[in-house]
Amino acid sequence: MQPSLWQPPHELSSNEQAIMKRIKRAKLFVFLRQHRHELFNEAFQQELATLYQARTRGQPPIPPAQLARAPILQAYTGASDDEVIEATTMDRRWQLVLDCLDVEEPPFSKGTLIAFRNRLIESEMDRRLIERTLEVARETGAFGAGPRLTALDSSPLWGAGRVEDTYNLLGHALRKALSVIARKPGRGLTEIAAEADASLLGSSSLKAALDRDWDEPSERAEALEVVLGVLTTGERWLETKPEGSEEPAVQRSLAAASQVKQQDIEISEAGAAVLREGVAKDRRISIEDAQMRHGRKSRSVRVDGYKRHVLRDLDTGLVPAVGITPANVAEATVTDAIAADLRCQQISLGELHIDRAYLSSSLVRDRSEDLQVYCKAWPVRNASRFPKTAFELDWQRQLLRCPNQYEMPFVPGGVVQFPAEICQVCPLRERCTLECYSLPPLLANEERGGYNQESSTYFPALANTILFLKEKSFLWIVFFLISCGWDVAA
């Protein structure tokens, strides 16, 4: 049944005015109440009505314009579905926006909210809802139309798929393929697995069915041979079944098993299949979620899933753009998608606060002259010797100045070599070099130094440093790297 148009009052009641005066920070509530008629005009309500089929039976659904405000506020406040329903009866700010002041019962149920959100996502109307909200915000000037003060950061997003080792990944993929045939009435997975000569897959745990001592290398190798044999037998059996050769779900499962074999298993010199040493690049870790990957947020925090990237407007608290990448992908790769979202919304950035992981991104590399980028600098350490910041880069005159105030011209991206005769008589030489050796060449890099050109920095040219020490012992190289602040143990 088609929903009716939502037609709440235009004018603010005295209670609504009092509530709006008390809202000091969460200005989105005020915006959605003041401009709800511009946001949900008749034309946009007709767009939302297309989410429902025209039927003559049943109860008319809740007006989608009223429901559509809930996902916006839910994303803004970070509330769960249960908390949304609770807020509609307990939080007067929510009641202000949803036109349900002082109600004792929620205007809609949790199931209705979830079903409506799914309709939005399936029809891609969720993006249209955001674009419409931003469009009205620009037209009304509610949040300003100038360059925005923003911050971009990432956080771990754990995947919902089960993370498994190689044995269970292979078993899970084949079990999933056999389950397609087992869905037929009167047949179960245990029966199908026995018919395919893969009875191991009939149990809930493949490793429990193998019954091996997993701490013993020889038994692990034997178990791998058994699993690979079952996989080969099962694949051949499926080829003889129409469901195995035609069903897309079966083909996807078999393709997943093949991917796991290629990434995790190799053939030894003796001709036996063995597990690969180390982790393959872009290794698949879940059968149910093909995009999940191993990654790290830090040295101590491992992520199995994704990275969530959020661009937040620091003035309004709104989030104009987000991105998702697998956990093993560098943060900088997401910025092309974020930039596309910003262009679509006609949003320009005036200030961007990031961490160092985004420094190589297109947002920074291809930035306009009007965009100011702020990022925490790399720590500068050099034990008792001069740190990098002791060497000053004069970008105006294109001169590099050492701690003894001797200047050398530089070209951005070029190499600067201080004369040996100057370094040999320098009174600061002991704090600048190792023993009697001269200062290694310095690399002036405008691309890395350009984020804050008022702070002077020099960058060692690693290739020239290695040439400088190529005839020294390995121990000398270690000493040199430690003195320059390198974490050799890492």
Helices and strands as residue ranges (DSSP letters): H 14-22, H 27-34, H 36-39, H 42-49, H 64-77, H 81-90, H 92-98, H 110-122, H 125-140, E 148-158, H 166-182, H 189-195, G 199-202, H 206-210, H 217-239, H 242-246, H 248-264, E 265-267, E 273-275, E 293-296, E 302-313, E 321-326, G 331-334, H 335-345, E 349-354, G 356-358, H 362-365, E 372-375, G 388-390, E 392-394, E 399-401, E 407-409, E 415-416, H 420-424, G 429-431, E 442-443, H 446-449, G 450-452, E 459-460, H 462-468, H 474-483
